[in-house]
Amino acid sequence: MLQEIDKRLEDYGFKYETTEFASLFAGVDAGKIDMIANWLGEMPGRREKYLFSLYS
């Protein structure tokens, strides 16, 4: 989906990086990662702190 958005909107661009799972949320909290695209389980603490899609 992001690749299609990237094609259609000139003002947006995405950089994709593979990262160890253990560092994903720390990266978001530190502002180094803007979004996680993965099969993540919703846990009570995660739902309170992060936004999840409706289909997660």
All heavy atoms as atom14 arrays in JSON, in Angstrom:
{
  "sequence": "MLQEIDKRLEDYGFKYETTEFASLFAGVDAGKIDMIANWLGEMPGRREKYLFSLYS",
  "atom14_mask": [
    [1, 1, 1, 1, 1, 1, 1, 1, 0, 0, 0, 0, 0, 0],
    [1, 1, 1, 1, 1, 1, 1, 1, 0, 0, 0, 0, 0, 0],
    [1, 1, 1, 1, 1, 1, 1, 1, 1, 0, 0, 0, 0, 0],
    [1, 1, 1, 1, 1, 1, 1, 1, 1, 0, 0, 0, 0, 0],
    [1, 1, 1, 1, 1, 1, 1, 1, 0, 0, 0, 0, 0, 0],
    [1, 1, 1, 1, 1, 1, 1, 1, 0, 0, 0, 0, 0, 0],
    [1, 1, 1, 1, 1, 1, 1, 1, 1, 0, 0, 0, 0, 0],
    [1, 1, 1, 1, 1, 1, 1, 1, 1, 1, 1, 0, 0, 0],
    [1, 1, 1, 1, 1, 1, 1, 1, 0, 0, 0, 0, 0, 0],
    [1, 1, 1, 1, 1, 1, 1, 1, 1, 0, 0, 0, 0, 0],
    [1, 1, 1, 1, 1, 1, 1, 1, 0, 0, 0, 0, 0, 0],
    [1, 1, 1, 1, 1, 1, 1, 1, 1, 1, 1, 1, 0, 0],
    [1, 1, 1, 1, 0, 0, 0, 0, 0, 0, 0, 0, 0, 0],
    [1, 1, 1, 1, 1, 1, 1, 1, 1, 1, 1, 0, 0, 0],
    [1, 1, 1, 1, 1, 1, 1, 1, 1, 0, 0, 0, 0, 0],
    [1, 1, 1, 1, 1, 1, 1, 1, 1, 1, 1, 1, 0, 0],
    [1, 1, 1, 1, 1, 1, 1, 1, 1, 0, 0, 0, 0, 0],
    [1, 1, 1, 1, 1, 1, 1, 0, 0, 0, 0, 0, 0, 0],
    [1, 1, 1, 1, 1, 1, 1, 0, 0, 0, 0, 0, 0, 0],
    [1, 1, 1, 1, 1, 1, 1, 1, 1, 0, 0, 0, 0, 0],
    [1, 1, 1, 1, 1, 1, 1, 1, 1, 1, 1, 0, 0, 0],
    [1, 1, 1, 1, 1, 0, 0, 0, 0, 0, 0, 0, 0, 0],
    [1, 1, 1, 1, 1, 1, 0, 0, 0, 0, 0, 0, 0, 0],
    [1, 1, 1, 1, 1, 1, 1, 1, 0, 0, 0, 0, 0, 0],
    [1, 1, 1, 1, 1, 1, 1, 1, 1, 1, 1, 0, 0, 0],
    [1, 1, 1, 1, 1, 0, 0, 0, 0, 0, 0, 0, 0, 0],
    [1, 1, 1, 1, 0, 0, 0, 0, 0, 0, 0, 0, 0, 0],
    [1, 1, 1, 1, 1, 1, 1, 0, 0, 0, 0, 0, 0, 0],
    [1, 1, 1, 1, 1, 1, 1, 1, 0, 0, 0, 0, 0, 0],
    [1, 1, 1, 1, 1, 0, 0, 0, 0, 0, 0, 0, 0, 0],
    [1, 1, 1, 1, 0, 0, 0, 0, 0, 0, 0, 0, 0, 0],
    [1, 1, 1, 1, 1, 1, 1, 1, 1, 0, 0, 0, 0, 0],
    [1, 1, 1, 1, 1, 1, 1, 1, 0, 0, 0, 0, 0, 0],
    [1, 1, 1, 1, 1, 1, 1, 1, 0, 0, 0, 0, 0, 0],
    [1, 1, 1, 1, 1, 1, 1, 1, 0, 0, 0, 0, 0, 0],
    [1, 1, 1, 1, 1, 1, 1, 1, 0, 0, 0, 0, 0, 0],
    [1, 1, 1, 1, 1, 0, 0, 0, 0, 0, 0, 0, 0, 0],
    [1, 1, 1, 1, 1, 1, 1, 1, 0, 0, 0, 0, 0, 0],
    [1, 1, 1, 1, 1, 1, 1, 1, 1, 1, 1, 1, 1, 1],
    [1, 1, 1, 1, 1, 1, 1, 1, 0, 0, 0, 0, 0, 0],
    [1, 1, 1, 1, 0, 0, 0, 0, 0, 0, 0, 0, 0, 0],
    [1, 1, 1, 1, 1, 1, 1, 1, 1, 0, 0, 0, 0, 0],
    [1, 1, 1, 1, 1, 1, 1, 1, 0, 0, 0, 0, 0, 0],
    [1, 1, 1, 1, 1, 1, 1, 0, 0, 0, 0, 0, 0, 0],
    [1, 1, 1, 1, 0, 0, 0, 0, 0, 0, 0, 0, 0, 0],
    [1, 1, 1, 1, 1, 1, 1, 1, 1, 1, 1, 0, 0, 0],
    [1, 1, 1, 1, 1, 1, 1, 1, 1, 1, 1, 0, 0, 0],
    [1, 1, 1, 1, 1, 1, 1, 1, 1, 0, 0, 0, 0, 0],
    [1, 1, 1, 1, 1, 1, 1, 1, 1, 0, 0, 0, 0, 0],
    [1, 1, 1, 1, 1, 1, 1, 1, 1, 1, 1, 1, 0, 0],
    [1, 1, 1, 1, 1, 1, 1, 1, 0, 0, 0, 0, 0, 0],
    [1, 1, 1, 1, 1, 1, 1, 1, 1, 1, 1, 0, 0, 0],
    [1, 1, 1, 1, 1, 1, 0, 0, 0, 0, 0, 0, 0, 0],
    [1, 1, 1, 1, 1, 1, 1, 1, 0, 0, 0, 0, 0, 0],
    [1, 1, 1, 1, 1, 1, 1, 1, 1, 1, 1, 1, 0, 0],
    [1, 1, 1, 1, 1, 1, 0, 0, 0, 0, 0, 0, 0, 0]
  ],
  "atom14_positions": [
    [[0.82, -1.16, 0.0], [0.0, 0.0, 0.0], [0.89, 1.25, 0.0], [0.61, 2.19, -0.72], [-0.92, 0.01, 1.2], [-1.78, 1.24, 1.22], [-2.77, 1.53, 2.69], [-3.71, 0.07, 2.85], [0.0, 0.0, 0.0], [0.0, 0.0, 0.0], [0.0, 0.0, 0.0], [0.0, 0.0, 0.0], [0.0, 0.0, 0.0], [0.0, 0.0, 0.0]],
    [[1.92, 1.24, 0.82], [2.79, 2.43, 0.88], [3.5, 2.68, -0.44], [3.72, 3.82, -0.81], [3.8, 2.27, 2.02], [3.21, 2.25, 3.42], [4.31, 2.02, 4.44], [2.46, 3.52, 3.72], [0.0, 0.0, 0.0], [0.0, 0.0, 0.0], [0.0, 0.0, 0.0], [0.0, 0.0, 0.0], [0.0, 0.0, 0.0], [0.0, 0.0, 0.0]],
    [[3.84, 1.61, -1.14], [4.48, 1.8, -2.44], [3.54, 2.5, -3.42], [3.97, 3.35, -4.19], [4.93, 0.45, -3.0], [6.09, -0.13, -2.22], [6.44, -1.53, -2.64], [5.64, -2.23, -3.28], [7.62, -1.97, -2.27], [0.0, 0.0, 0.0], [0.0, 0.0, 0.0], [0.0, 0.0, 0.0], [0.0, 0.0, 0.0], [0.0, 0.0, 0.0]],
    [[2.28, 2.17, -3.38], [1.3, 2.82, -4.25], [1.1, 4.28, -3.86], [1.01, 5.17, -4.71], [-0.03, 2.07, -4.23], [-1.03, 2.57, -5.24], [-0.58, 2.41, -6.68], [0.19, 1.48, -7.0], [-1.01, 3.25, -7.51], [0.0, 0.0, 0.0], [0.0, 0.0, 0.0], [0.0, 0.0, 0.0], [0.0, 0.0, 0.0], [0.0, 0.0, 0.0]],
    [[1.03, 4.56, -2.57], [0.93, 5.94, -2.1], [2.15, 6.74, -2.54], [2.04, 7.86, -3.0], [0.77, 5.98, -0.56], [-0.58, 5.38, -0.16], [0.91, 7.41, -0.03], [-0.72, 5.14, 1.33], [0.0, 0.0, 0.0], [0.0, 0.0, 0.0], [0.0, 0.0, 0.0], [0.0, 0.0, 0.0], [0.0, 0.0, 0.0], [0.0, 0.0, 0.0]],
    [[3.3, 6.13, -2.41], [4.55, 6.77, -2.82], [4.53, 7.13, -4.31], [4.99, 8.19, -4.7], [5.72, 5.83, -2.51], [7.07, 6.52, -2.5], [7.12, 7.75, -2.37], [8.08, 5.81, -2.6], [0.0, 0.0, 0.0], [0.0, 0.0, 0.0], [0.0, 0.0, 0.0], [0.0, 0.0, 0.0], [0.0, 0.0, 0.0], [0.0, 0.0, 0.0]],
    [[3.96, 6.27, -5.12], [3.86, 6.53, -6.56], [2.92, 7.7, -6.87], [3.19, 8.52, -7.73], [3.33, 5.3, -7.3], [4.3, 4.2, -7.5], [3.61, 3.13, -8.34], [4.12, 1.76, -7.99], [3.37, 0.71, -8.7], [0.0, 0.0, 0.0], [0.0, 0.0, 0.0], [0.0, 0.0, 0.0], [0.0, 0.0, 0.0], [0.0, 0.0, 0.0]],
    [[1.82, 7.76, -6.16], [0.76, 8.72, -6.47], [0.97, 10.11, -5.87], [0.47, 11.09, -6.4], [-0.59, 8.19, -6.01], [-1.02, 6.95, -6.76], [-2.34, 6.45, -6.27], [-2.71, 5.2, -6.89], [-3.94, 4.79, -7.03], [-4.95, 5.52, -6.59], [-4.2, 3.64, -7.6], [0.0, 0.0, 0.0], [0.0, 0.0, 0.0], [0.0, 0.0, 0.0]],
    [[1.66, 10.2, -4.77], [1.81, 11.48, -4.07], [3.26, 11.93, -4.1], [4.12, 11.34, -3.44], [1.32, 11.36, -2.62], [-0.14, 10.95, -2.43], [-0.45, 10.81, -0.95], [-1.07, 11.97, -3.06], [0.0, 0.0, 0.0], [0.0, 0.0, 0.0], [0.0, 0.0, 0.0], [0.0, 0.0, 0.0], [0.0, 0.0, 0.0], [0.0, 0.0, 0.0]],
    [[3.52, 12.95, -4.86], [4.89, 13.44, -5.02], [5.48, 13.97, -3.72], [6.69, 13.93, -3.51], [4.94, 14.52, -6.1], [4.63, 14.01, -7.48], [4.67, 15.13, -8.51], [5.2, 16.21, -8.21], [4.16, 14.9, -9.61], [0.0, 0.0, 0.0], [0.0, 0.0, 0.0], [0.0, 0.0, 0.0], [0.0, 0.0, 0.0], [0.0, 0.0, 0.0]],
    [[4.65, 14.48, -2.84], [5.14, 15.09, -1.6], [5.52, 14.06, -0.53], [6.03, 14.43, 0.52], [4.1, 16.04, -1.01], [3.88, 17.24, -1.9], [4.73, 17.53, -2.75], [2.83, 17.9, -1.74], [0.0, 0.0, 0.0], [0.0, 0.0, 0.0], [0.0, 0.0, 0.0], [0.0, 0.0, 0.0], [0.0, 0.0, 0.0], [0.0, 0.0, 0.0]],
    [[5.24, 12.79, -0.78], [5.51, 11.76, 0.21], [6.52, 10.77, -0.34], [6.5, 10.44, -1.53], [4.24, 11.0, 0.6], [3.27, 11.85, 1.37], [2.34, 12.65, 0.72], [3.3, 11.87, 2.75], [1.45, 13.45, 1.42], [2.42, 12.67, 3.48], [1.5, 13.45, 2.8], [0.64, 14.24, 3.51], [0.0, 0.0, 0.0], [0.0, 0.0, 0.0]],
    [[7.37, 10.29, 0.52], [8.32, 9.26, 0.16], [8.55, 8.37, 1.37], [8.46, 8.83, 2.51], [0.0, 0.0, 0.0], [0.0, 0.0, 0.0], [0.0, 0.0, 0.0], [0.0, 0.0, 0.0], [0.0, 0.0, 0.0], [0.0, 0.0, 0.0], [0.0, 0.0, 0.0], [0.0, 0.0, 0.0], [0.0, 0.0, 0.0], [0.0, 0.0, 0.0]],
    [[8.83, 7.13, 1.13], [9.01, 6.19, 2.22], [10.36, 5.51, 2.12], [10.83, 5.19, 1.03], [7.9, 5.14, 2.21], [6.52, 5.73, 2.38], [5.74, 6.01, 1.28], [6.03, 6.02, 3.63], [4.48, 6.57, 1.42], [4.78, 6.58, 3.79], [4.0, 6.85, 2.68], [0.0, 0.0, 0.0], [0.0, 0.0, 0.0], [0.0, 0.0, 0.0]],
    [[10.95, 5.29, 3.26], [12.2, 4.55, 3.35], [11.9, 3.3, 4.16], [11.34, 3.39, 5.26], [13.27, 5.4, 4.05], [14.58, 4.71, 4.22], [15.56, 5.65, 4.93], [16.84, 4.94, 5.24], [17.73, 5.78, 6.05], [0.0, 0.0, 0.0], [0.0, 0.0, 0.0], [0.0, 0.0, 0.0], [0.0, 0.0, 0.0], [0.0, 0.0, 0.0]],
    [[12.23, 2.15, 3.64], [11.93, 0.89, 4.3], [13.2, 0.3, 4.89], [14.23, 0.25, 4.22], [11.32, -0.11, 3.31], [10.09, 0.43, 2.62], [10.17, 1.02, 1.36], [8.86, 0.38, 3.23], [9.04, 1.52, 0.73], [7.72, 0.88, 2.62], [7.83, 1.44, 1.36], [6.72, 1.95, 0.74], [0.0, 0.0, 0.0], [0.0, 0.0, 0.0]],
    [[13.12, -0.14, 6.13], [14.25, -0.77, 6.78], [13.76, -2.0, 7.54], [12.72, -1.96, 8.18], [14.91, 0.18, 7.77], [15.57, 1.37, 7.13], [16.28, 2.26, 8.14], [16.53, 1.8, 9.27], [16.57, 3.4, 7.79], [0.0, 0.0, 0.0], [0.0, 0.0, 0.0], [0.0, 0.0, 0.0], [0.0, 0.0, 0.0], [0.0, 0.0, 0.0]],
    [[14.55, -3.05, 7.5], [14.27, -4.23, 8.3], [15.0, -4.06, 9.62], [16.17, -3.7, 9.66], [14.78, -5.5, 7.58], [14.12, -5.58, 6.32], [14.48, -6.74, 8.38], [0.0, 0.0, 0.0], [0.0, 0.0, 0.0], [0.0, 0.0, 0.0], [0.0, 0.0, 0.0], [0.0, 0.0, 0.0], [0.0, 0.0, 0.0], [0.0, 0.0, 0.0]],
    [[14.29, -4.29, 10.71], [14.83, -4.06, 12.04], [14.47, -5.23, 12.94], [13.45, -5.87, 12.75], [14.23, -2.75, 12.63], [14.47, -1.69, 11.71], [14.83, -2.4, 13.96], [0.0, 0.0, 0.0], [0.0, 0.0, 0.0], [0.0, 0.0, 0.0], [0.0, 0.0, 0.0], [0.0, 0.0, 0.0], [0.0, 0.0, 0.0], [0.0, 0.0, 0.0]],
    [[15.3, -5.48, 13.92], [15.01, -6.53, 14.9], [13.72, -6.18, 15.64], [13.49, -5.03, 16.01], [16.16, -6.66, 15.9], [17.45, -7.14, 15.28], [17.36, -8.58, 14.79], [16.67, -9.39, 15.44], [17.96, -8.88, 13.75], [0.0, 0.0, 0.0], [0.0, 0.0, 0.0], [0.0, 0.0, 0.0], [0.0, 0.0, 0.0], [0.0, 0.0, 0.0]],
    [[12.89, -7.18, 15.9], [11.62, -6.96, 16.56], [11.8, -6.26, 17.91], [11.03, -5.36, 18.25], [10.87, -8.28, 16.76], [9.51, -8.1, 17.36], [8.43, -7.78, 16.57], [9.31, -8.21, 18.73], [7.17, -7.58, 17.1], [8.06, -8.02, 19.29], [6.99, -7.7, 18.47], [0.0, 0.0, 0.0], [0.0, 0.0, 0.0], [0.0, 0.0, 0.0]],
    [[12.81, -6.64, 18.65], [13.02, -6.09, 20.0], [13.22, -4.57, 19.99], [12.96, -3.91, 20.99], [14.21, -6.77, 20.66], [0.0, 0.0, 0.0], [0.0, 0.0, 0.0], [0.0, 0.0, 0.0], [0.0, 0.0, 0.0], [0.0, 0.0, 0.0], [0.0, 0.0, 0.0], [0.0, 0.0, 0.0], [0.0, 0.0, 0.0], [0.0, 0.0, 0.0]],
    [[13.66, -4.02, 18.87], [13.94, -2.58, 18.83], [12.83, -1.76, 18.17], [12.93, -0.54, 18.11], [15.26, -2.33, 18.1], [15.15, -2.7, 16.74], [0.0, 0.0, 0.0], [0.0, 0.0, 0.0], [0.0, 0.0, 0.0], [0.0, 0.0, 0.0], [0.0, 0.0, 0.0], [0.0, 0.0, 0.0], [0.0, 0.0, 0.0], [0.0, 0.0, 0.0]],
    [[11.78, -2.4, 17.7], [10.73, -1.67, 16.98], [10.06, -0.59, 17.83], [10.0, 0.57, 17.43], [9.66, -2.64, 16.46], [10.11, -3.58, 15.35], [8.98, -4.57, 15.03], [10.52, -2.82, 14.12], [0.0, 0.0, 0.0], [0.0, 0.0, 0.0], [0.0, 0.0, 0.0], [0.0, 0.0, 0.0], [0.0, 0.0, 0.0], [0.0, 0.0, 0.0]],
    [[9.55, -0.95, 18.97], [8.82, 0.02, 19.79], [9.76, 1.07, 20.39], [9.37, 2.23, 20.52], [8.0, -0.69, 20.87], [6.86, -1.48, 20.28], [6.96, -2.85, 20.13], [5.71, -0.84, 19.85], [5.92, -3.57, 19.57], [4.66, -1.55, 19.29], [4.77, -2.93, 19.15], [0.0, 0.0, 0.0], [0.0, 0.0, 0.0], [0.0, 0.0, 0.0]],
    [[10.98, 0.67, 20.72], [11.95, 1.65, 21.21], [12.25, 2.67, 20.12], [12.4, 3.87, 20.39], [13.24, 0.95, 21.65], [0.0, 0.0, 0.0], [0.0, 0.0, 0.0], [0.0, 0.0, 0.0], [0.0, 0.0, 0.0], [0.0, 0.0, 0.0], [0.0, 0.0, 0.0], [0.0, 0.0, 0.0], [0.0, 0.0, 0.0], [0.0, 0.0, 0.0]],
    [[12.32, 2.23, 18.87], [12.55, 3.15, 17.75], [11.4, 4.12, 17.56], [11.61, 5.3, 17.27], [0.0, 0.0, 0.0], [0.0, 0.0, 0.0], [0.0, 0.0, 0.0], [0.0, 0.0, 0.0], [0.0, 0.0, 0.0], [0.0, 0.0, 0.0], [0.0, 0.0, 0.0], [0.0, 0.0, 0.0], [0.0, 0.0, 0.0], [0.0, 0.0, 0.0]],
    [[10.17, 3.65, 17.71], [9.0, 4.53, 17.62], [9.03, 5.55, 18.76], [8.83, 6.74, 18.56], [7.69, 3.72, 17.64], [6.49, 4.63, 17.78], [7.57, 2.87, 16.39], [0.0, 0.0, 0.0], [0.0, 0.0, 0.0], [0.0, 0.0, 0.0], [0.0, 0.0, 0.0], [0.0, 0.0, 0.0], [0.0, 0.0, 0.0], [0.0, 0.0, 0.0]],
    [[9.29, 5.05, 19.97], [9.32, 5.94, 21.14], [10.4, 7.01, 21.02], [10.22, 8.14, 21.46], [9.56, 5.14, 22.42], [8.39, 4.24, 22.77], [7.28, 4.49, 22.25], [8.58, 3.31, 23.56], [0.0, 0.0, 0.0], [0.0, 0.0, 0.0], [0.0, 0.0, 0.0], [0.0, 0.0, 0.0], [0.0, 0.0, 0.0], [0.0, 0.0, 0.0]],
    [[11.52, 6.67, 20.38], [12.62, 7.61, 20.22], [12.45, 8.53, 19.02], [13.25, 9.44, 18.81], [13.94, 6.85, 20.09], [0.0, 0.0, 0.0], [0.0, 0.0, 0.0], [0.0, 0.0, 0.0], [0.0, 0.0, 0.0], [0.0, 0.0, 0.0], [0.0, 0.0, 0.0], [0.0, 0.0, 0.0], [0.0, 0.0, 0.0], [0.0, 0.0, 0.0]],
    [[11.41, 8.31, 18.21], [11.18, 9.14, 17.04], [12.04, 8.76, 15.84], [12.09, 9.48, 14.86], [0.0, 0.0, 0.0], [0.0, 0.0, 0.0], [0.0, 0.0, 0.0], [0.0, 0.0, 0.0], [0.0, 0.0, 0.0], [0.0, 0.0, 0.0], [0.0, 0.0, 0.0], [0.0, 0.0, 0.0], [0.0, 0.0, 0.0], [0.0, 0.0, 0.0]],
    [[12.7, 7.61, 15.9], [13.54, 7.15, 14.79], [12.75, 6.32, 13.78], [13.17, 6.14, 12.66], [14.72, 6.35, 15.32], [15.66, 7.2, 16.13], [16.85, 6.41, 16.6], [17.78, 7.33, 17.37], [19.02, 6.68, 17.72], [0.0, 0.0, 0.0], [0.0, 0.0, 0.0], [0.0, 0.0, 0.0], [0.0, 0.0, 0.0], [0.0, 0.0, 0.0]],
    [[11.62, 5.8, 14.22], [10.73, 5.02, 13.37], [9.36, 5.67, 13.43], [8.86, 5.99, 14.51], [10.64, 3.55, 13.86], [12.01, 2.87, 13.78], [9.6, 2.79, 13.06], [12.02, 1.47, 14.39], [0.0, 0.0, 0.0], [0.0, 0.0, 0.0], [0.0, 0.0, 0.0], [0.0, 0.0, 0.0], [0.0, 0.0, 0.0], [0.0, 0.0, 0.0]],
    [[8.73, 5.86, 12.27], [7.41, 6.48, 12.22], [6.28, 5.46, 12.22], [5.17, 5.76, 12.65], [7.27, 7.36, 10.98], [8.21, 8.55, 11.02], [8.31, 9.18, 12.08], [8.83, 8.83, 9.99], [0.0, 0.0, 0.0], [0.0, 0.0, 0.0], [0.0, 0.0, 0.0], [0.0, 0.0, 0.0], [0.0, 0.0, 0.0], [0.0, 0.0, 0.0]],
    [[6.55, 4.27, 11.7], [5.49, 3.3, 11.57], [6.09, 1.9, 11.56], [7.18, 1.68, 11.04], [4.74, 3.51, 10.25], [3.57, 2.61, 10.08], [2.67, 2.94, 8.55], [3.68, 2.07, 7.38], [0.0, 0.0, 0.0], [0.0, 0.0, 0.0], [0.0, 0.0, 0.0], [0.0, 0.0, 0.0], [0.0, 0.0, 0.0], [0.0, 0.0, 0.0]],
    [[5.36, 0.96, 12.13], [5.75, -0.45, 12.11], [4.74, -1.18, 11.25], [3.53, -1.07, 11.47], [5.75, -1.05, 13.53], [6.74, -0.31, 14.43], [6.09, -2.53, 13.46], [6.64, -0.72, 15.89], [0.0, 0.0, 0.0], [0.0, 0.0, 0.0], [0.0, 0.0, 0.0], [0.0, 0.0, 0.0], [0.0, 0.0, 0.0], [0.0, 0.0, 0.0]],
    [[5.22, -1.91, 10.27], [4.34, -2.74, 9.43], [4.73, -4.19, 9.69], [5.76, -4.66, 9.22], [4.51, -2.38, 7.96], [0.0, 0.0, 0.0], [0.0, 0.0, 0.0], [0.0, 0.0, 0.0], [0.0, 0.0, 0.0], [0.0, 0.0, 0.0], [0.0, 0.0, 0.0], [0.0, 0.0, 0.0], [0.0, 0.0, 0.0], [0.0, 0.0, 0.0]],
    [[3.91, -4.86, 10.48], [4.21, -6.22, 10.87], [2.94, -6.83, 11.45], [1.98, -6.13, 11.71], [5.33, -6.23, 11.92], [6.03, -7.56, 12.04], [5.45, -8.6, 11.77], [7.28, -7.53, 12.45], [0.0, 0.0, 0.0], [0.0, 0.0, 0.0], [0.0, 0.0, 0.0], [0.0, 0.0, 0.0], [0.0, 0.0, 0.0], [0.0, 0.0, 0.0]],
    [[2.93, -8.11, 11.66], [1.82, -8.76, 12.34], [2.05, -8.62, 13.82], [2.73, -9.43, 14.45], [1.74, -10.24, 11.94], [1.3, -10.42, 10.54], [2.11, -10.62, 9.46], [-0.02, -10.37, 10.04], [1.36, -10.71, 8.32], [0.04, -10.56, 8.65], [-1.26, -10.18, 10.64], [-1.09, -10.58, 7.86], [-2.37, -10.2, 9.84], [-2.29, -10.4, 8.46]],
    [[1.52, -7.58, 14.42], [1.71, -7.31, 15.84], [0.46, -7.67, 16.61], [-0.64, -7.32, 16.21], [2.01, -5.82, 16.07], [3.27, -5.29, 15.43], [3.33, -3.79, 15.6], [4.48, -5.92, 16.05], [0.0, 0.0, 0.0], [0.0, 0.0, 0.0], [0.0, 0.0, 0.0], [0.0, 0.0, 0.0], [0.0, 0.0, 0.0], [0.0, 0.0, 0.0]],
    [[0.67, -8.32, 17.73], [-0.45, -8.62, 18.59], [-0.78, -7.41, 19.45], [0.12, -6.7, 19.89], [0.0, 0.0, 0.0], [0.0, 0.0, 0.0], [0.0, 0.0, 0.0], [0.0, 0.0, 0.0], [0.0, 0.0, 0.0], [0.0, 0.0, 0.0], [0.0, 0.0, 0.0], [0.0, 0.0, 0.0], [0.0, 0.0, 0.0], [0.0, 0.0, 0.0]],
    [[-2.04, -7.2, 19.67], [-2.46, -6.1, 20.53], [-2.41, -6.56, 21.98], [-3.0, -7.57, 22.33], [-3.89, -5.67, 20.21], [-4.01, -4.94, 18.92], [-5.43, -4.45, 18.72], [-5.99, -3.85, 19.66], [-5.96, -4.68, 17.64], [0.0, 0.0, 0.0], [0.0, 0.0, 0.0], [0.0, 0.0, 0.0], [0.0, 0.0, 0.0], [0.0, 0.0, 0.0]],
    [[-1.69, -5.82, 22.77], [-1.64, -6.08, 24.19], [-2.18, -4.83, 24.87], [-2.1, -3.74, 24.3], [-0.2, -6.36, 24.62], [0.38, -7.59, 23.94], [2.15, -7.78, 24.17], [2.26, -8.09, 25.9], [0.0, 0.0, 0.0], [0.0, 0.0, 0.0], [0.0, 0.0, 0.0], [0.0, 0.0, 0.0], [0.0, 0.0, 0.0], [0.0, 0.0, 0.0]],
    [[-2.76, -4.95, 26.06], [-3.35, -3.77, 26.71], [-2.41, -2.56, 26.75], [-2.81, -1.46, 26.43], [-3.69, -4.27, 28.11], [-3.91, -5.73, 27.94], [-2.93, -6.15, 26.87], [0.0, 0.0, 0.0], [0.0, 0.0, 0.0], [0.0, 0.0, 0.0], [0.0, 0.0, 0.0], [0.0, 0.0, 0.0], [0.0, 0.0, 0.0], [0.0, 0.0, 0.0]],
    [[-1.16, -2.75, 27.09], [-0.21, -1.63, 27.15], [0.06, -1.03, 25.79], [0.22, 0.19, 25.66], [0.0, 0.0, 0.0], [0.0, 0.0, 0.0], [0.0, 0.0, 0.0], [0.0, 0.0, 0.0], [0.0, 0.0, 0.0], [0.0, 0.0, 0.0], [0.0, 0.0, 0.0], [0.0, 0.0, 0.0], [0.0, 0.0, 0.0], [0.0, 0.0, 0.0]],
    [[0.13, -1.86, 24.77], [0.37, -1.36, 23.41], [-0.83, -0.55, 22.91], [-0.66, 0.49, 22.29], [0.63, -2.52, 22.45], [1.98, -3.13, 22.59], [2.18, -4.19, 21.54], [3.41, -4.92, 21.77], [3.7, -6.08, 21.22], [2.84, -6.64, 20.39], [4.83, -6.68, 21.49], [0.0, 0.0, 0.0], [0.0, 0.0, 0.0], [0.0, 0.0, 0.0]],
    [[-2.02, -1.02, 23.14], [-3.22, -0.34, 22.66], [-3.34, 1.04, 23.3], [-3.76, 1.99, 22.67], [-4.46, -1.19, 22.95], [-5.79, -0.55, 22.58], [-5.87, -0.09, 21.18], [-6.32, -1.11, 20.27], [-6.52, -0.89, 18.99], [-6.34, 0.3, 18.47], [-6.9, -1.85, 18.2], [0.0, 0.0, 0.0], [0.0, 0.0, 0.0], [0.0, 0.0, 0.0]],
    [[-2.93, 1.17, 24.54], [-2.99, 2.46, 25.23], [-1.95, 3.45, 24.72], [-2.18, 4.65, 24.71], [-2.79, 2.26, 26.73], [-3.93, 1.51, 27.39], [-3.61, 1.12, 28.83], [-2.59, 1.58, 29.37], [-4.39, 0.33, 29.4], [0.0, 0.0, 0.0], [0.0, 0.0, 0.0], [0.0, 0.0, 0.0], [0.0, 0.0, 0.0], [0.0, 0.0, 0.0]],
    [[-0.81, 2.93, 24.25], [0.31, 3.8, 23.89], [0.42, 4.07, 22.39], [0.91, 5.11, 21.98], [1.6, 3.15, 24.4], [2.8, 4.04, 24.31], [3.98, 3.41, 25.03], [5.16, 4.36, 25.01], [6.31, 3.79, 25.68], [0.0, 0.0, 0.0], [0.0, 0.0, 0.0], [0.0, 0.0, 0.0], [0.0, 0.0, 0.0], [0.0, 0.0, 0.0]],
    [[0.01, 3.11, 21.55], [0.21, 3.21, 20.1], [-1.13, 3.09, 19.37], [-2.07, 2.51, 19.86], [1.14, 2.09, 19.63], [2.46, 2.05, 20.35], [2.71, 1.12, 21.33], [3.46, 2.98, 20.06], [3.91, 1.09, 22.03], [4.66, 2.96, 20.73], [4.87, 2.02, 21.71], [6.07, 2.0, 22.38], [0.0, 0.0, 0.0], [0.0, 0.0, 0.0]],
    [[-1.16, 3.61, 18.15], [-2.33, 3.48, 17.29], [-2.23, 2.19, 16.49], [-1.17, 1.87, 15.95], [-2.43, 4.66, 16.33], [-2.61, 6.03, 16.95], [-2.53, 7.1, 15.87], [-3.92, 6.1, 17.69], [0.0, 0.0, 0.0], [0.0, 0.0, 0.0], [0.0, 0.0, 0.0], [0.0, 0.0, 0.0], [0.0, 0.0, 0.0], [0.0, 0.0, 0.0]],
    [[-3.3, 1.44, 16.42], [-3.37, 0.23, 15.63], [-4.42, 0.43, 14.55], [-5.39, 1.15, 14.74], [-3.79, -0.97, 16.5], [-2.68, -1.52, 17.35], [-2.34, -0.91, 18.55], [-1.97, -2.63, 16.93], [-1.32, -1.41, 19.34], [-0.95, -3.15, 17.73], [-0.62, -2.53, 18.92], [0.0, 0.0, 0.0], [0.0, 0.0, 0.0], [0.0, 0.0, 0.0]],
    [[-4.25, -0.25, 13.43], [-5.29, -0.2, 12.4], [-6.52, -0.94, 12.91], [-6.46, -1.7, 13.87], [-4.77, -0.83, 11.11], [-4.63, -2.23, 11.27], [0.0, 0.0, 0.0], [0.0, 0.0, 0.0], [0.0, 0.0, 0.0], [0.0, 0.0, 0.0], [0.0, 0.0, 0.0], [0.0, 0.0, 0.0], [0.0, 0.0, 0.0], [0.0, 0.0, 0.0]],
    [[-7.61, -0.72, 12.25], [-8.86, -1.39, 12.63], [-8.79, -2.89, 12.39], [-9.56, -3.64, 12.95], [-10.04, -0.81, 11.86], [-10.34, 0.66, 12.14], [-11.45, 1.16, 11.24], [-10.71, 0.86, 13.61], [0.0, 0.0, 0.0], [0.0, 0.0, 0.0], [0.0, 0.0, 0.0], [0.0, 0.0, 0.0], [0.0, 0.0, 0.0], [0.0, 0.0, 0.0]],
    [[-7.86, -3.32, 11.54], [-7.78, -4.72, 11.15], [-6.63, -5.45, 11.8], [-6.26, -6.51, 11.37], [-7.68, -4.83, 9.62], [-8.85, -4.14, 8.97], [-8.71, -2.9, 8.37], [-10.11, -4.74, 8.98], [-9.8, -2.27, 7.8], [-11.2, -4.11, 8.41], [-11.03, -2.88, 7.81], [-12.11, -2.26, 7.24], [0.0, 0.0, 0.0], [0.0, 0.0, 0.0]],
    [[-6.06, -4.88, 12.84], [-4.92, -5.54, 13.49], [-5.4, -6.58, 14.48], [-6.52, -6.63, 14.88], [-4.04, -4.52, 14.19], [-4.76, -3.83, 15.17], [0.0, 0.0, 0.0], [0.0, 0.0, 0.0], [0.0, 0.0, 0.0], [0.0, 0.0, 0.0], [0.0, 0.0, 0.0], [0.0, 0.0, 0.0], [0.0, 0.0, 0.0], [0.0, 0.0, 0.0]]
  ]
}
